[in-house]
Amino acid sequence: GAPAKPSTRTGGATIIVVPAPAHAPATLKFVCTISDIRPWYCPAPARAVVTPAVPARAPVTLSDIAAFVPQSVTLQSEPQGWGLVGLPVNFVAGASTHQVVGRLLGSAATVRFTPVAYAWSFGDGGTTTTTSGGATWGALGLPAFSATTTSHVYRALGSYRVSVTVSYSVAYQYSGSGWVAISGRVSRRATTTIEVVSGGVPLLVAQPCVRGGIGLGC
């Protein structure tokens, strides 16, 4: 600025003259922008926050969970192990949603199996597919030899090998994360054998009346 002009002078007093800035205020931002060595009045540039990238995981496939084996399926018939020609034999498959714990791609994980379809083969060429494993006549509140969604009528005497294949949908979960579905299905199979015999009026007995059965009512 310009020197002051005091009206009086004190002995030993000194007037300090400050030089004008080398750059006008209007150009100060421009100077700071292009300068490699920042003057004391240039603001420090804000540092960008860099978040480390998380490595992407490849989609999990059925082959990746080969070590996670679903529970065995059970299969029973009513009457147990036998049936009558021309009358329904009721079949019940035992399968439920369950989880298996293990290691998946090097990390602790849980795999969930949910039954979604039951494919039946009744041994005489008859087949069907259901969305449930069926239930006993008692659980359904039906009398014996009633037709159900999982029953089958045999038209000829003989021994029949019956099977059910349960298809499971699959999902996995790492610790602290949500469930992720896996494309495809996993299946388990169960079998049983029944003897179909001839008979008159159906009658519940203490044990099967085949091959020399001696139960009450035979």
C-alpha positions as CSV (number, residue, x, y, z in Angstrom):
1,G,0.0,0.0,0.0
2,A,1.0,3.6,0.1
3,P,3.0,4.9,3.1
4,A,1.0,6.7,5.9
5,K,1.6,10.3,6.6
6,P,1.5,10.9,10.3
7,S,0.9,14.4,11.5
8,T,3.4,14.1,14.3
9,R,6.7,12.2,14.5
10,T,7.8,10.4,17.6
11,G,11.5,10.0,18.1
12,G,12.7,6.6,17.0
13,A,9.4,5.7,15.3
14,T,9.5,3.9,12.0
15,I,7.0,3.7,9.1
16,I,6.9,0.3,7.4
17,V,5.8,0.3,3.8
18,V,4.3,-3.1,2.6
19,P,4.7,-3.8,-1.1
20,A,1.6,-4.5,-3.2
21,P,0.9,-8.2,-4.0
22,A,2.6,-9.5,-7.0
23,H,-0.7,-10.7,-8.4
24,A,-4.1,-9.1,-8.3
25,P,-6.8,-11.1,-6.2
26,A,-8.7,-11.8,-9.4
27,T,-5.8,-13.9,-10.7
28,L,-4.9,-15.6,-7.4
29,K,-6.9,-18.8,-8.1
30,F,-5.4,-19.1,-11.6
31,V,-1.9,-18.7,-10.2
32,C,-2.5,-21.4,-7.6
33,T,-3.9,-23.7,-10.2
34,I,-0.9,-23.6,-12.5
35,S,1.8,-23.4,-9.9
36,D,3.8,-26.5,-9.0
37,I,5.1,-25.0,-5.8
38,R,2.1,-23.7,-3.9
39,P,2.5,-20.4,-2.2
40,W,1.4,-20.2,1.5
41,Y,-2.0,-18.8,0.4
42,C,-3.0,-21.6,-2.0
43,P,-5.5,-24.0,-0.4
44,A,-4.4,-27.7,-0.4
45,P,-6.4,-29.7,-2.9
46,A,-8.9,-32.2,-1.4
47,R,-7.7,-35.8,-1.6
48,A,-10.0,-38.2,-3.3
49,V,-11.1,-41.1,-1.0
50,V,-10.2,-44.4,-2.7
51,T,-12.2,-47.4,-1.6
52,P,-10.3,-50.7,-2.2
53,A,-12.1,-52.8,-4.8
54,V,-13.6,-56.0,-3.5
55,P,-12.7,-58.9,-5.8
56,A,-15.8,-60.2,-7.5
57,R,-16.8,-63.8,-6.9
58,A,-17.8,-66.0,-9.7
59,P,-21.3,-67.4,-9.6
60,V,-21.5,-70.6,-7.4
61,T,-22.6,-73.7,-9.4
62,L,-23.9,-77.1,-8.4
63,S,-20.4,-78.6,-8.9
64,D,-19.0,-76.2,-6.3
65,I,-21.4,-77.6,-3.7
66,A,-20.7,-81.3,-4.5
67,A,-19.4,-81.8,-0.9
68,F,-22.8,-80.7,0.5
69,V,-25.0,-83.8,0.4
70,P,-28.8,-83.5,1.1
71,Q,-30.4,-85.8,3.5
72,S,-31.7,-89.2,2.4
73,V,-35.3,-89.6,1.3
74,T,-37.6,-92.1,2.9
75,L,-40.5,-94.0,1.2
76,Q,-43.3,-96.0,2.7
77,S,-46.5,-97.5,1.5
78,E,-50.0,-98.1,2.9
79,P,-50.7,-100.9,3.5
80,Q,-47.1,-101.4,4.4
81,G,-45.4,-103.6,1.8
82,W,-48.5,-104.8,0.0
83,G,-51.7,-103.9,-1.8
84,L,-54.8,-105.2,-3.4
85,V,-55.5,-105.4,-7.1
86,G,-57.9,-102.6,-8.2
87,L,-57.6,-100.6,-5.0
88,P,-55.3,-97.6,-4.3
89,V,-52.0,-98.1,-2.6
90,N,-50.9,-95.0,-0.8
91,F,-47.2,-93.9,-0.9
92,V,-45.6,-91.3,1.3
93,A,-42.1,-89.8,0.7
94,G,-40.2,-88.2,3.6
95,A,-38.2,-85.1,2.6
96,S,-38.0,-81.6,4.1
97,T,-36.1,-78.3,3.9
98,H,-32.8,-78.6,5.7
99,Q,-29.3,-77.0,5.9
100,V,-25.8,-78.5,5.6
101,V,-22.8,-76.7,7.0
102,G,-19.3,-76.9,5.4
103,R,-16.7,-75.0,3.4
104,L,-17.6,-73.5,0.0
105,L,-14.8,-72.2,-2.2
106,G,-12.5,-71.9,0.8
107,S,-14.9,-70.1,3.2
108,A,-17.3,-71.3,5.8
109,A,-20.8,-71.5,4.4
110,T,-24.3,-73.1,4.8
111,V,-26.2,-74.7,1.9
112,R,-30.0,-75.0,2.1
113,F,-32.0,-77.7,0.3
114,T,-35.7,-77.2,-0.3
115,P,-37.8,-80.1,-1.9
116,V,-39.8,-78.7,-4.8
117,A,-40.8,-81.8,-6.9
118,Y,-41.5,-85.5,-6.4
119,A,-41.2,-87.8,-9.4
120,W,-42.9,-91.2,-8.8
121,S,-42.4,-94.4,-10.7
122,F,-44.8,-97.2,-9.5
123,G,-43.1,-100.2,-11.1
124,D,-45.8,-101.1,-13.6
125,G,-45.1,-98.3,-16.1
126,G,-47.2,-95.7,-14.2
127,T,-45.6,-92.4,-13.3
128,T,-46.6,-89.1,-11.9
129,T,-45.1,-85.9,-10.5
130,T,-46.3,-84.0,-7.4
131,T,-45.2,-81.0,-5.4
132,S,-45.5,-82.8,-2.0
133,G,-44.5,-86.1,-0.6
134,G,-48.0,-87.1,0.3
135,A,-49.4,-88.1,3.8
136,T,-50.8,-91.2,5.4
137,W,-54.5,-91.9,5.3
138,G,-54.8,-91.2,9.0
139,A,-53.1,-87.8,8.7
140,L,-55.4,-86.9,5.8
141,G,-58.5,-88.1,7.8
142,L,-59.4,-90.7,5.1
143,P,-60.4,-94.3,5.4
144,A,-58.0,-97.0,4.2
145,F,-57.7,-97.6,0.5
146,S,-58.8,-94.1,-0.4
147,A,-57.3,-92.4,-3.4
148,T,-54.7,-89.6,-2.7
149,T,-52.5,-87.4,-4.8
150,T,-49.7,-90.0,-4.2
151,S,-51.6,-93.2,-4.5
152,H,-51.6,-95.7,-7.3
153,V,-53.9,-98.5,-8.4
154,Y,-52.4,-101.8,-9.7
155,R,-54.3,-103.9,-12.2
156,A,-52.3,-107.1,-12.0
157,L,-50.8,-109.3,-9.3
158,G,-47.1,-109.2,-8.7
159,S,-44.1,-107.7,-7.0
160,Y,-43.4,-104.0,-7.9
161,R,-40.4,-101.8,-7.3
162,V,-41.6,-98.3,-6.5
163,S,-39.3,-95.3,-6.5
164,V,-39.5,-91.5,-5.8
165,T,-37.0,-89.0,-6.9
166,V,-37.0,-85.7,-4.9
167,S,-35.7,-82.6,-6.6
168,Y,-34.3,-79.8,-4.3
169,S,-33.8,-76.2,-5.1
170,V,-30.5,-75.0,-3.6
171,A,-29.2,-71.8,-2.0
172,Y,-26.0,-70.9,-0.1
173,Q,-25.1,-68.4,2.5
174,Y,-21.7,-67.2,3.8
175,S,-21.4,-66.0,7.4
176,G,-23.1,-62.6,7.8
177,S,-24.5,-62.5,4.2
178,G,-28.0,-63.3,2.8
179,W,-29.1,-66.4,0.9
180,V,-28.1,-66.7,-2.7
181,A,-29.9,-69.1,-5.1
182,I,-27.9,-71.5,-7.2
183,S,-29.1,-72.4,-10.7
184,G,-30.3,-75.9,-11.2
185,R,-31.6,-78.8,-9.0
186,V,-30.1,-81.5,-6.8
187,S,-32.0,-84.8,-6.4
188,R,-32.2,-87.8,-4.1
189,R,-33.9,-91.1,-4.7
190,A,-35.6,-93.7,-2.5
191,T,-37.2,-97.1,-3.4
192,T,-39.4,-99.7,-1.8
193,T,-41.0,-103.0,-2.9
194,I,-44.7,-104.0,-2.6
195,E,-46.6,-107.2,-3.2
196,V,-49.9,-106.8,-4.9
197,V,-52.4,-109.6,-4.2
198,S,-56.0,-110.4,-4.9
199,G,-58.6,-110.0,-2.3
200,G,-62.3,-109.5,-1.5
201,V,-63.6,-106.9,0.9
202,P,-60.7,-104.7,2.2
203,L,-59.9,-105.4,5.8
204,L,-57.2,-103.9,8.0
205,V,-55.2,-106.7,9.7
206,A,-52.4,-106.9,12.1
207,Q,-49.8,-107.7,9.5
208,P,-49.6,-108.3,5.7
209,C,-51.6,-111.4,4.6
210,V,-49.0,-112.4,2.0
211,R,-46.6,-115.3,1.9
212,G,-48.2,-117.2,4.7
213,G,-49.1,-114.3,6.9
214,I,-50.9,-115.3,10.1
215,G,-52.0,-111.9,11.3
216,L,-55.5,-111.4,12.8
217,G,-58.0,-111.1,10.0
218,C,-56.0,-113.0,7.4
